[in-house]
């Protein structure tokens, strides 16, 4: 059966025979048949419209837009007009569904479609591709008209959307790709627009990105990394290195952080920042995280036998996708049972950005893991906008102070004040702290004076192979040189009070208060 196209002309051949009817009977019969034909035409038209249009927004479907795009790409290019495709996607739309319900989410999508249509020209076509992703075909584009249309769409989402009497503020990201007719396929042009949208999301959301050579190179590199990463998992090219975590007062190793590495057969060691985001996107992070967790816990069990009776912790980074896996808690139980390690010696590390935006089910999983006795750490702490109420309710016992603040210790008063405030906050909330990225003795000494108990960084040791950790377990990786370095100027105060006092002093100096006005008496 030939496929029906919207607005396509229809032809019907009607043969009516009524041998026993008179002239009036024939007219009546033919009139009835004509009425049925008109009804049939209406039914077919409605079915065709339903097939070609999204039932929620009324916009053309993906297949309808693809068909139109393919026709436009085949047209004569002599007029010089290009073809542009815009991918539009709402930022954090899932939060709307989760907080207000799917009914409100549907209302937001309908308003999204309406605002996009208001921005378009008479020849433009908007389509709902799925979820909150919509695509606009701007069939007669100039060099800048596609970007101009995208910017109008971004501006259209500045005003909040009213849903059930509530104002909902949503933003959108836009990716734009264009070409001359006959130069690219519909699939390629859509893929380029989608790549530009991905870049807009990656660079901060609520913005527009246009596909260019740089994005093309990035897209090709990403595809190559994903392909190579799948091969790496098959060929065991990934391995784990460990970085010691040192108790500052005496330099003893009290823990290690497991860090995954990739030894590429052609490119050498690939930094985690180059492949972990790709693994997150394509789902390979679950398998990678599982292998790192098992290898690290088995290694911890071996080290524990070397120093019996001495507590040693293992910190392992976990992905939100890994935590959200239905069998993750069962896997943690299995790891603990098989390796025999103390649950309190295992610390799972989640970045602050993930913790701040984690879905309720992820938070529930983390809380259940904590009930097993396993510790939870917030990595890169201080780099996001954590609310105190959110931090209070998090199932996390450890705050890892981001290395960006450690870099400025002693040289940047603002960084010093931030570190001091984090230490004070951790003490007030009953949480442990670990300072990351310590590279100088002065930083280690200052952290100790401020009340920080544990740190890691190149000053103590780079990440090393497992066999290099064992000798470190029986020696000190650093020693404070003097009582001043160990205790600072407040020799009678404990480390936590020094942290509080240091923070207050730094704050008063920052606002320009005279030294004599500093708080006196017990803190």
C-alpha positions as CSV (number, residue, x, y, z in Angstrom):
1,X,0.0,0.0,0.0
2,X,1.4,3.4,-0.9
3,X,2.2,5.7,2.1
4,X,-0.2,8.5,2.5
5,X,1.3,12.0,2.7
6,X,-0.4,15.0,4.3
7,X,-2.3,17.2,1.9
8,X,-1.6,14.7,-1.0
9,X,-4.4,14.7,-3.7
10,X,-6.7,11.8,-3.6
11,X,-8.6,10.1,-6.5
12,X,-11.6,7.8,-6.2
13,X,-13.3,5.8,-8.9
14,X,-17.0,5.2,-8.0
15,X,-19.1,2.7,-10.0
16,X,-22.7,2.6,-8.9
17,X,-25.3,0.3,-10.4
18,X,-28.9,0.4,-9.4
19,X,-30.8,-1.6,-12.2
20,X,-34.2,-1.5,-10.7
21,X,-34.3,2.1,-9.6
22,X,-35.8,5.0,-11.4
23,X,-34.2,8.3,-12.1
24,X,-35.0,9.6,-8.6
25,X,-33.7,6.4,-7.0
26,X,-30.5,6.6,-8.9
27,X,-29.9,10.1,-7.7
28,X,-30.6,9.2,-4.1
29,X,-28.3,6.3,-4.2
30,X,-25.5,8.3,-5.8
31,X,-26.0,11.1,-3.3
32,X,-25.6,8.6,-0.5
33,X,-22.4,7.2,-1.9
34,X,-21.0,10.7,-2.4
35,X,-21.8,11.4,1.3
36,X,-20.0,8.3,2.4
37,X,-17.0,9.2,0.2
38,X,-16.8,12.6,1.9
39,X,-17.0,11.0,5.3
40,X,-14.3,8.6,4.3
41,X,-12.1,11.5,3.1
42,X,-12.5,13.2,6.5
43,X,-11.6,10.1,8.4
44,X,-8.5,9.5,6.3
45,X,-7.5,13.1,6.7
46,X,-7.8,12.9,10.4
47,X,-5.8,9.7,10.6
48,X,-3.1,11.2,8.4
49,X,-2.9,14.3,10.7
50,X,-2.8,12.1,13.8
51,X,0.0,10.0,12.3
52,X,2.0,13.0,11.3
53,X,1.5,15.1,14.5
54,X,2.5,14.8,18.1
55,X,-0.7,14.3,20.2
56,X,0.5,16.5,23.1
57,X,1.9,19.6,21.3
58,X,0.2,19.3,17.9
59,X,3.6,19.7,16.2
60,X,4.7,17.5,13.3
61,X,6.4,14.3,14.3
62,X,10.0,13.3,13.8
63,X,9.2,11.3,10.7
64,X,7.2,14.2,9.2
65,X,10.1,16.7,9.7
66,X,12.7,14.2,8.3
67,X,10.6,13.8,5.2
68,X,10.4,17.5,4.7
69,X,14.1,18.0,5.4
70,X,15.1,15.3,2.9
71,X,13.0,17.2,0.2
72,X,14.7,20.5,1.1
73,X,18.1,19.0,0.8
74,X,17.3,17.8,-2.8
75,X,16.1,21.2,-4.0
76,X,17.9,23.5,-6.5
77,X,20.7,25.4,-4.7
78,X,21.0,28.2,-7.3
79,X,19.1,30.7,-5.1
80,X,22.0,30.6,-2.6
81,X,19.8,29.9,0.4
82,X,21.0,27.4,2.9
83,X,19.2,25.0,5.2
84,X,19.5,25.3,8.9
85,X,18.4,22.8,11.6
86,X,18.0,23.9,15.3
87,X,17.8,21.4,18.2
88,X,16.1,22.9,21.2
89,X,16.1,21.2,24.6
90,X,14.9,22.3,28.0
91,X,17.5,22.4,30.8
92,X,16.9,20.1,33.7
93,X,13.3,19.4,32.5
94,X,13.3,16.2,34.6
95,X,13.3,18.3,37.8
96,X,9.9,19.8,36.6
97,X,8.4,16.3,36.2
98,X,9.9,15.1,39.5
99,X,8.8,18.1,41.6
100,X,5.5,19.1,40.0
101,X,4.3,15.9,38.3
102,X,4.0,14.8,34.7
103,X,0.8,16.7,34.1
104,X,2.7,20.0,34.8
105,X,5.5,18.7,32.7
106,X,3.1,18.3,29.8
107,X,1.8,21.8,30.3
108,X,5.4,23.1,30.1
109,X,6.0,21.3,26.9
110,X,2.9,22.7,25.3
111,X,4.0,26.2,26.3
112,X,7.4,25.5,25.0
113,X,6.0,24.5,21.6
114,X,3.8,27.7,21.6
115,X,6.7,30.0,22.3
116,X,8.9,28.4,19.7
117,X,6.2,28.8,17.1
118,X,5.9,32.5,17.9
119,X,9.6,32.9,17.1
120,X,9.5,31.2,13.7
121,X,9.0,32.5,10.2
122,X,6.1,31.5,7.9
123,X,8.3,28.9,6.1
124,X,9.8,27.3,9.2
125,X,8.6,24.0,10.6
126,X,8.9,22.9,14.2
127,X,8.8,19.3,15.3
128,X,8.8,17.4,18.6
129,X,11.5,14.8,18.3
130,X,10.7,13.2,21.7
131,X,10.7,14.1,25.4
132,X,11.5,17.8,25.7
133,X,13.6,17.9,22.5
134,X,12.2,19.9,19.6
135,X,13.7,20.5,16.2
136,X,13.1,23.5,13.9
137,X,13.7,23.3,10.1
138,X,14.7,26.7,8.9
139,X,14.6,25.9,5.2
140,X,15.7,29.2,3.7
141,X,18.6,30.3,5.9
142,X,21.2,33.0,5.4
143,X,24.6,33.1,7.2
144,X,23.2,34.5,10.4
145,X,19.4,33.9,10.3
146,X,19.6,30.4,12.0
147,X,21.5,31.9,14.9
148,X,19.1,34.8,15.1
149,X,16.2,32.4,15.3
150,X,17.9,30.5,18.0
151,X,18.5,33.6,20.0
152,X,14.9,34.6,19.7
153,X,14.0,31.2,21.1
154,X,16.4,31.6,24.1
155,X,14.9,35.0,24.8
156,X,11.4,33.5,24.7
157,X,12.2,31.4,27.8
158,X,13.3,34.4,30.0
159,X,9.8,34.8,31.3
160,X,8.5,32.1,33.7
161,X,5.8,29.6,32.6
162,X,2.7,29.6,34.8
163,X,1.5,26.0,35.5
164,X,-1.5,25.4,37.9
165,X,-1.1,28.9,39.3
166,X,2.7,28.4,39.9
167,X,5.5,30.1,38.1
168,X,8.0,27.7,36.7
169,X,11.3,29.1,35.5
170,X,12.9,27.0,32.7
171,X,15.7,27.7,30.3
172,X,16.6,26.1,27.0
173,X,19.8,25.2,25.1
174,X,20.0,25.4,21.4
175,X,22.3,23.8,18.8
176,X,22.4,25.0,15.2
177,X,23.8,23.4,12.1
178,X,23.4,24.5,8.4
179,X,24.5,23.6,5.0
180,X,23.8,24.2,1.3
181,X,21.3,21.8,-0.4
182,X,22.8,18.7,-1.8
183,X,26.0,18.8,0.4
184,X,24.9,16.8,3.4
185,X,22.3,14.1,4.3
186,X,19.5,14.7,6.7
187,X,21.1,12.4,9.2
188,X,24.4,14.2,9.1
189,X,22.8,17.7,9.5
190,X,20.7,16.5,12.4
191,X,23.7,14.9,14.0
192,X,25.7,18.1,13.7
193,X,22.9,20.1,15.3
194,X,22.7,17.6,18.1
195,X,26.5,17.9,18.6
196,X,26.1,21.7,18.9
197,X,23.3,21.2,21.4
198,X,25.5,18.9,23.5
199,X,28.2,21.6,23.4
200,X,25.7,24.2,24.6
201,X,24.8,22.0,27.5
202,X,28.4,21.2,28.3
203,X,29.3,24.9,28.3
204,X,26.8,26.0,30.9
205,X,23.3,25.6,29.4
206,X,20.8,28.4,28.6
207,X,22.9,29.2,25.6
208,X,23.3,28.6,21.8
209,X,26.2,26.9,20.0
210,X,26.6,26.7,16.3
211,X,28.3,23.6,14.7
212,X,31.8,24.3,13.5
213,X,35.1,22.6,12.7
214,X,36.1,22.6,16.4
215,X,32.9,20.8,17.4
216,X,33.3,18.5,14.5
217,X,36.8,17.6,15.7
218,X,35.5,17.1,19.2
219,X,32.7,14.9,18.1
220,X,35.1,12.7,16.1
221,X,37.5,12.5,19.1
222,X,34.6,11.5,21.4
223,X,33.5,8.8,19.0
224,X,37.0,7.5,18.8
225,X,37.5,7.5,22.5
226,X,34.2,5.6,23.0
227,X,35.3,3.0,20.5
228,X,38.8,2.7,22.0
229,X,37.4,2.6,25.5
230,X,35.2,-0.4,24.6
231,X,38.3,-2.1,23.3
232,X,40.2,-1.1,26.4
233,X,37.7,-2.9,28.6
234,X,38.0,-6.1,26.5
235,X,41.8,-6.0,26.5
236,X,42.2,-4.9,30.2
237,X,44.0,-1.7,29.4
238,X,42.5,0.1,32.4
239,X,44.3,-0.1,35.7
240,X,44.2,1.5,39.2
241,X,46.8,3.7,40.9
242,X,46.6,4.7,44.6
243,X,47.3,8.1,46.2
244,X,48.1,8.0,50.0
245,X,46.0,10.1,52.4
246,X,48.3,11.3,55.2
247,X,47.5,12.2,58.8
248,X,49.1,15.7,59.1
249,X,50.2,15.6,62.7
250,X,52.7,12.7,62.1
251,X,52.7,11.9,58.4
252,X,51.3,8.4,58.7
253,X,49.3,7.0,55.9
254,X,45.7,6.5,57.1
255,X,44.0,5.9,53.7
256,X,44.4,5.7,49.9
257,X,42.3,7.0,47.1
258,X,41.8,4.6,44.1
259,X,42.3,6.4,40.8
260,X,41.5,4.7,37.4
261,X,44.0,5.1,34.6
262,X,44.0,4.0,30.9
263,X,47.2,2.8,29.2
264,X,46.3,3.3,25.5
265,X,48.5,1.1,23.2
266,X,49.2,4.1,20.8
267,X,48.5,7.3,22.9
268,X,50.1,6.2,26.2
269,X,48.5,7.2,29.5
270,X,45.2,9.0,28.9
271,X,44.1,11.4,31.7
272,X,40.8,10.4,33.4
273,X,39.3,13.8,32.4
274,X,39.5,12.7,28.8
275,X,37.6,9.5,29.1
276,X,35.5,9.5,32.2
277,X,32.9,12.0,30.8
278,X,32.6,9.8,27.7
279,X,32.2,6.7,29.8
280,X,29.4,8.5,31.7
281,X,27.6,9.5,28.6
282,X,27.7,6.1,26.9
283,X,27.1,4.0,30.1
284,X,30.5,2.3,30.3
285,X,31.1,4.0,33.6
286,X,29.0,1.4,35.4
287,X,31.3,-1.4,34.2
288,X,34.5,0.7,34.9
289,X,33.3,1.6,38.3
290,X,32.5,-2.0,39.2
291,X,36.0,-3.2,38.2
292,X,37.7,-0.3,40.2
293,X,35.6,-1.1,43.3
294,X,36.3,-4.8,43.3
295,X,40.1,-4.4,42.6
296,X,40.5,-1.7,45.2
297,X,38.7,-3.6,48.0
298,X,40.7,-6.7,47.3
299,X,43.9,-4.6,47.4
300,X,42.8,-3.1,50.7
301,X,42.3,-6.6,52.2
302,X,45.9,-7.4,51.2
303,X,47.3,-4.3,52.8
304,X,45.3,-4.8,56.0
305,X,47.1,-8.1,56.5
306,X,50.4,-6.3,56.3
307,X,49.5,-3.9,59.1
308,X,47.1,-5.9,61.3
309,X,45.2,-3.8,63.9
310,X,45.9,-0.6,62.1
311,X,43.0,1.2,60.5
312,X,43.4,1.9,56.8
313,X,40.7,3.4,54.6
314,X,40.0,3.0,50.8
315,X,38.3,5.9,49.0
316,X,36.7,5.0,45.7
317,X,35.0,7.4,43.2
318,X,31.5,6.3,42.2
319,X,29.3,7.7,39.4
320,X,25.6,8.6,39.9
321,X,24.7,6.1,37.2
322,X,26.6,3.4,39.1
323,X,24.8,4.3,42.3
324,X,21.4,4.3,40.6
325,X,21.9,0.7,39.3
326,X,19.3,-1.5,41.0
327,X,21.9,-4.1,42.1
328,X,24.5,-1.6,43.4
329,X,23.7,-2.1,47.1
330,X,23.8,-5.9,46.7
331,X,27.1,-5.5,45.0
332,X,28.5,-3.5,47.9
333,X,27.4,-6.3,50.3
334,X,29.0,-8.9,48.1
335,X,32.3,-6.9,48.0
336,X,32.4,-6.6,51.7
337,X,31.5,-10.2,52.3
338,X,34.1,-11.6,49.8
339,X,37.0,-9.3,50.8
340,X,36.3,-9.3,54.5
341,X,37.1,-5.6,54.9
342,X,35.5,-3.5,57.6
343,X,32.6,-1.5,56.1
344,X,34.0,1.6,57.9
345,X,37.2,1.3,55.9
346,X,35.4,1.8,52.6
347,X,34.5,5.4,51.6
348,X,32.6,6.0,48.4
349,X,33.3,9.4,46.8
350,X,30.6,11.5,45.0
351,X,31.3,14.9,43.5
352,X,29.6,17.9,45.1
353,X,27.9,18.8,41.8
354,X,26.3,15.4,41.6
355,X,25.3,15.4,45.3
356,X,23.6,18.8,44.9
357,X,21.5,17.7,41.9
358,X,21.1,14.0,42.8
359,X,17.6,12.5,42.3
360,X,15.8,11.3,45.4
361,X,16.4,7.6,44.5
362,X,20.1,8.2,44.3
363,X,20.1,9.9,47.7
364,X,18.1,7.0,49.1
365,X,20.6,4.6,47.7
366,X,23.5,6.5,49.3
367,X,21.6,6.6,52.6
368,X,21.1,2.8,52.5
369,X,24.8,2.3,51.7
370,X,25.7,4.5,54.7
371,X,23.5,2.2,56.9
372,X,25.8,-0.7,55.9
373,X,28.6,1.2,57.7
374,X,30.3,2.4,54.5
375,X,31.3,6.1,54.5
376,X,30.2,8.6,51.9
377,X,32.5,11.6,50.9
378,X,31.6,14.7,49.0
379,X,34.4,15.4,46.5
380,X,35.5,18.9,45.2
381,X,33.7,20.4,48.1
382,X,33.4,24.2,47.9
383,X,33.2,24.4,44.1
384,X,29.3,24.3,44.0
385,X,26.6,26.3,45.7
386,X,25.7,23.9,48.5
387,X,22.9,25.0,50.7
388,X,23.4,24.3,54.4
389,X,20.0,22.5,54.7
390,X,20.9,20.3,51.7
391,X,24.3,19.5,53.2
392,X,22.7,18.8,56.6
393,X,20.4,16.2,55.1
394,X,23.1,14.5,53.0
395,X,24.2,11.0,54.0
396,X,27.9,12.1,53.9
397,X,30.5,12.1,56.6
398,X,33.5,13.4,54.7
399,X,34.1,16.7,52.9
400,X,37.1,16.7,50.5
401,X,38.3,20.3,50.2
402,X,38.9,21.1,46.5
403,X,42.5,21.6,45.3
404,X,41.7,24.9,43.8
405,X,41.4,26.4,47.3
406,X,44.6,24.6,48.6
407,X,46.6,26.3,45.7
408,X,45.9,29.7,47.2
409,X,46.7,28.9,50.8
410,X,49.0,31.6,52.3
411,X,49.0,33.6,49.1
412,X,45.3,34.2,48.5
413,X,43.5,35.5,51.6
414,X,40.1,34.5,50.1
415,X,41.2,30.9,49.6
416,X,42.6,30.8,53.1
417,X,39.3,32.1,54.5
418,X,37.3,29.5,52.4
419,X,39.4,26.6,53.7
420,X,39.1,27.8,57.3
421,X,35.3,28.2,56.9
422,X,35.0,24.7,55.5
423,X,36.9,23.3,58.4
424,X,34.7,25.2,60.8
425,X,31.6,24.0,59.0
426,X,32.7,20.4,59.0
427,X,33.4,20.6,62.8
428,X,30.1,22.1,63.5
429,X,28.3,19.4,61.5
430,X,30.3,16.6,62.8
431,X,32.0,15.7,59.5
432,X,35.6,14.7,58.6
433,X,37.7,16.7,56.1
434,X,40.4,15.7,53.6
435,X,42.4,18.4,51.8
436,X,43.3,17.6,48.2
437,X,46.1,18.8,46.0
438,X,48.7,19.6,48.6
439,X,51.9,20.3,46.7
440,X,54.0,22.4,49.2
441,X,55.3,22.0,52.7
442,X,53.8,25.4,53.6
443,X,50.4,24.3,52.5
444,X,50.6,21.1,54.7
445,X,51.8,23.2,57.7
446,X,49.1,25.8,57.3
447,X,46.4,23.1,57.0
448,X,47.7,21.5,60.2
449,X,47.6,24.8,62.0
450,X,44.1,25.5,60.8
451,X,42.8,22.2,62.2
452,X,42.8,19.9,59.1
453,X,43.7,16.4,60.1
454,X,44.1,14.5,56.8
455,X,45.5,15.6,53.3
456,X,46.7,14.2,50.1
457,X,48.7,15.5,47.2
458,X,52.0,15.4,45.3
459,X,53.9,16.8,48.3
460,X,53.3,13.5,50.0
461,X,53.1,11.2,47.0
462,X,51.8,11.0,43.5
463,X,49.4,8.2,42.6
464,X,51.4,5.0,42.4
465,X,51.1,1.3,41.7
466,X,49.7,-0.9,44.5
467,X,53.1,-2.5,45.2
468,X,54.6,1.0,46.0
469,X,52.0,1.6,48.7
470,X,53.0,-1.2,51.0
471,X,56.4,0.3,52.1
472,X,54.6,3.6,52.8
473,X,52.4,2.0,55.4
474,X,55.2,1.6,57.9
475,X,56.9,5.0,57.6
476,X,56.1,8.7,57.9
477,X,55.6,10.6,54.7
478,X,56.4,14.0,56.4
479,X,57.1,15.4,59.8
480,X,56.4,19.0,61.0
481,X,59.7,20.7,61.5
482,X,59.0,22.6,64.7
483,X,56.4,23.3,67.4
484,X,55.4,26.4,65.4
485,X,54.7,24.4,62.3
486,X,52.8,21.8,64.4
487,X,50.8,24.2,66.5
488,X,51.3,27.7,65.0
489,X,50.9,30.7,67.3
490,X,48.0,29.3,69.3
491,X,49.9,26.7,71.3
492,X,47.2,26.3,73.9
493,X,44.3,25.8,71.5
494,X,43.1,22.5,70.0
495,X,43.2,22.1,66.2
496,X,39.5,22.7,65.8
497,X,39.5,26.0,67.8
498,X,42.5,27.1,65.8
499,X,40.4,26.5,62.7
500,X,37.6,28.7,64.1
501,X,40.0,31.4,65.2
502,X,41.9,31.4,61.9
503,X,38.6,31.9,60.0
504,X,37.5,34.8,62.2
505,X,40.9,36.5,61.9
506,X,40.9,36.1,58.2
507,X,37.3,37.4,57.9
508,X,38.1,40.5,60.0
509,X,41.2,41.2,58.0
510,X,39.2,40.9,54.8
511,X,36.6,43.5,55.8
512,X,39.4,45.8,57.0
513,X,38.6,45.7,60.8
514,X,41.5,46.9,63.0
515,X,43.6,44.2,64.6
516,X,42.6,45.4,68.1
517,X,38.9,44.7,67.3
518,X,39.4,40.9,66.8
519,X,37.3,38.7,69.0
520,X,38.8,38.2,72.4
521,X,38.2,35.5,74.9
522,X,37.3,31.8,74.2
523,X,35.8,31.0,70.8
